[in-house]
């Protein structure tokens, strides 16, 4: 079966940012609130268990994130101005994220386009955030399809989000490959629906049992002949 599409994860695949705890710490520090990275990590895990992103409604985005952040702040022991701080965390998130595009993204996307392949993005982010990030970084031009949590009310590794992306691209699972940085969310998620996965392992830390690439431009060699599935 001929290869027709390449799909990508976003974070740590195409872009890098500061970590969630570090972004949180930076924003709170602006308002004189000092918290530890370890404390944020623990509070984040607890809060994630309380909020079901599959029920996320873009029309109630501000309410969702305000409630999420208030809950996390309370777990950090922050007792004053929690609603104000929660809203500021949302408003300042990308300002304090220090987002950067990996240098191998542009030549890879350009090369895939030149080969006539469709390109999709499947992210566990939300539409408003993706619109902002892709627009700010000039990446939106590369994607035929952008799929996120609120596209189909589910997240990777749920098979439905991969199937939804395939449907939007108009290709079958065996006509696509997926590239991401997470074994569970990206690699195993894609594999579960019959998409051939590749994991981006920039630091060479993962075992050889996985289909791995060290940089995205390796895809251009792997797909040198789009008539043959890789």
C-alpha positions as CSV (number, residue, x, y, z in Angstrom):
1,X,0.0,0.0,0.0
2,X,1.3,3.4,-0.9
3,X,2.2,5.9,1.7
4,X,-0.1,8.9,1.6
5,X,0.2,10.8,4.9
6,X,2.6,11.5,7.7
7,X,1.1,12.6,11.1
8,X,2.9,14.3,13.9
9,X,2.6,15.0,17.6
10,X,3.4,18.6,18.6
11,X,5.1,19.0,22.0
12,X,8.7,17.6,22.1
13,X,8.3,16.4,18.5
14,X,7.9,19.7,16.6
15,X,8.3,22.2,19.4
16,X,9.8,22.4,22.8
17,X,8.8,24.5,25.8
18,X,9.7,24.9,29.4
19,X,8.1,22.1,31.5
20,X,4.7,22.5,33.0
21,X,6.0,22.9,36.6
22,X,8.6,25.5,35.4
23,X,6.0,27.5,33.6
24,X,3.7,27.4,36.6
25,X,6.6,28.5,38.9
26,X,7.5,31.4,36.6
27,X,4.0,32.8,36.5
28,X,3.4,32.5,40.2
29,X,6.8,34.2,40.9
30,X,5.5,37.2,39.0
31,X,2.9,37.7,41.7
32,X,5.2,37.0,44.6
33,X,4.1,33.4,45.2
34,X,7.0,31.0,45.8
35,X,6.3,27.3,45.2
36,X,8.6,24.3,44.6
37,X,8.9,22.4,41.4
38,X,8.3,19.1,43.3
39,X,5.2,20.6,44.9
40,X,3.8,21.6,41.5
41,X,4.5,18.1,40.1
42,X,2.6,16.5,42.9
43,X,-0.3,19.0,42.7
44,X,-0.5,18.5,39.0
45,X,-0.8,14.8,39.2
46,X,-3.6,15.1,41.8
47,X,-5.5,17.7,39.7
48,X,-5.2,15.7,36.5
49,X,-7.2,12.9,38.2
50,X,-10.0,15.3,39.0
51,X,-10.5,16.9,35.6
52,X,-11.8,14.8,32.6
53,X,-10.5,16.5,29.4
54,X,-12.7,14.3,27.3
55,X,-15.6,16.5,28.4
56,X,-13.8,19.7,27.5
57,X,-16.0,22.3,25.9
58,X,-14.1,25.1,24.0
59,X,-17.1,27.4,24.6
60,X,-16.4,27.1,28.4
61,X,-12.6,27.2,28.1
62,X,-12.0,30.0,30.6
63,X,-14.2,28.3,33.2
64,X,-12.5,25.0,32.7
65,X,-9.0,26.3,33.2
66,X,-9.9,28.6,36.0
67,X,-11.4,25.7,37.9
68,X,-8.4,23.5,37.0
69,X,-5.9,26.1,38.2
70,X,-7.8,27.0,41.4
71,X,-7.8,23.3,42.3
72,X,-4.1,23.0,41.7
73,X,-3.3,26.2,43.6
74,X,-5.2,25.0,46.6
75,X,-3.2,21.8,46.6
76,X,-0.1,23.9,46.6
77,X,-1.4,25.6,49.8
78,X,-2.1,28.9,48.1
79,X,-5.1,30.5,49.9
80,X,-5.3,34.1,48.7
81,X,-6.4,35.5,45.3
82,X,-6.7,32.0,43.9
83,X,-9.2,32.9,41.2
84,X,-7.1,35.9,40.1
85,X,-4.0,33.8,40.0
86,X,-5.8,31.0,38.1
87,X,-6.9,33.4,35.4
88,X,-3.4,34.9,35.2
89,X,-1.8,31.4,34.8
90,X,-4.1,30.9,31.8
91,X,-3.5,34.3,30.3
92,X,0.3,34.2,30.7
93,X,0.9,30.6,29.9
94,X,2.4,30.9,26.4
95,X,4.2,34.1,27.3
96,X,6.2,32.2,29.9
97,X,6.6,29.0,27.9
98,X,9.5,30.0,25.8
99,X,8.3,28.0,22.8
100,X,10.8,27.0,20.2
101,X,10.6,25.1,16.9
102,X,13.1,22.3,16.5
103,X,15.5,23.3,13.6
104,X,14.7,20.1,11.7
105,X,10.9,20.9,11.3
106,X,10.9,23.2,8.4
107,X,13.2,21.1,6.1
108,X,11.2,18.0,7.0
109,X,7.8,19.6,6.3
110,X,9.1,21.1,3.1
111,X,10.5,17.8,1.9
112,X,7.3,15.8,2.7
113,X,5.3,18.4,0.8
114,X,7.6,18.1,-2.2
115,X,6.9,14.3,-2.2
116,X,3.1,15.0,-2.4
117,X,2.3,13.6,1.1
118,X,-0.5,14.9,3.3
119,X,0.6,16.1,6.7
120,X,-1.5,16.0,9.9
121,X,-1.1,17.1,13.4
122,X,-2.6,15.1,16.3
123,X,-2.1,16.8,19.7
124,X,-3.4,16.4,23.2
125,X,-3.8,20.1,23.3
126,X,-6.8,22.3,22.9
127,X,-7.9,24.3,19.8
128,X,-7.4,27.8,21.1
129,X,-3.9,27.0,22.3
130,X,-2.9,25.2,19.1
131,X,-4.3,28.1,17.0
132,X,-2.1,30.5,19.0
133,X,1.1,28.4,18.9
134,X,0.9,27.3,15.3
135,X,0.1,30.8,14.2
136,X,2.8,32.5,16.3
137,X,5.4,30.0,15.0
138,X,4.2,30.0,11.4
139,X,3.6,26.3,11.4
140,X,-0.1,26.2,10.4
141,X,0.8,26.4,6.7
142,X,2.2,22.8,6.8
143,X,-0.9,20.9,8.0
144,X,-3.8,19.6,6.0
145,X,-5.5,18.5,9.2
146,X,-5.1,19.6,12.9
147,X,-6.7,17.4,15.4
148,X,-6.9,18.1,19.1
149,X,-8.8,17.0,22.2
150,X,-11.8,19.2,21.5
151,X,-12.0,17.9,17.9
152,X,-13.5,14.6,19.0
153,X,-13.7,14.8,22.8
154,X,-10.8,12.3,23.3
155,X,-7.1,12.3,23.6
156,X,-4.2,10.1,22.7
157,X,-3.7,7.2,23.2
158,X,-7.5,6.7,22.6
159,X,-7.9,5.1,19.2
160,X,-10.7,7.4,18.2
161,X,-8.5,10.5,17.9
162,X,-6.2,8.7,15.5
163,X,-9.2,7.3,13.5
164,X,-10.7,10.8,13.4
165,X,-7.4,12.2,12.0
166,X,-7.2,9.5,9.4
167,X,-10.8,10.1,8.3
168,X,-10.1,13.9,7.9
169,X,-7.0,13.1,5.9
170,X,-8.9,10.6,3.7
171,X,-6.4,7.8,4.2
172,X,-6.4,4.3,5.7
173,X,-4.2,3.3,8.7
174,X,-1.8,1.4,6.4
175,X,-1.4,4.5,4.3
176,X,0.0,6.6,7.1
177,X,2.8,6.9,9.6
178,X,2.8,8.7,12.9
179,X,5.8,10.4,14.6
180,X,5.8,11.4,18.3
181,X,7.9,11.5,21.4
182,X,5.8,9.4,23.7
183,X,5.9,5.6,23.7
184,X,2.4,5.3,25.4
185,X,0.5,8.2,23.8
186,X,2.0,8.3,20.4
187,X,3.8,5.1,19.5
188,X,1.5,2.6,21.1
189,X,-1.6,4.7,20.4
190,X,-0.9,4.8,16.6
191,X,0.2,1.1,16.5
192,X,-3.2,0.2,18.1
193,X,-5.1,1.4,15.1
194,X,-2.7,0.0,12.5
195,X,-0.6,3.1,11.8
196,X,3.1,2.5,11.5
197,X,4.7,4.5,14.3
198,X,8.1,6.2,14.6
199,X,9.4,7.7,17.8
200,X,11.6,10.7,17.8
201,X,14.4,9.9,20.2
202,X,16.7,13.0,19.9
203,X,18.9,11.9,22.9
204,X,19.1,8.2,22.0
205,X,17.7,7.0,25.3
206,X,15.1,4.5,24.1
207,X,15.7,0.8,23.5
208,X,16.1,-0.6,20.0
209,X,12.8,-2.4,20.0
210,X,11.1,0.7,18.7
211,X,11.1,2.2,15.2
212,X,13.3,5.3,16.1
213,X,14.6,8.4,14.4
214,X,17.1,10.8,16.0
215,X,15.9,13.7,13.9
216,X,12.9,14.5,11.8
217,X,14.8,14.8,8.5
218,X,15.5,11.1,8.6
219,X,11.8,10.7,7.5
220,X,12.8,12.1,4.1
221,X,15.1,9.1,3.6
222,X,12.5,6.7,4.9
223,X,9.8,8.0,2.5
224,X,12.1,8.5,-0.5
225,X,9.7,6.3,-2.4
226,X,6.1,7.2,-1.4
227,X,4.7,4.2,-3.4
228,X,6.0,1.9,-0.8
229,X,4.9,1.9,2.8
230,X,7.8,2.3,5.2
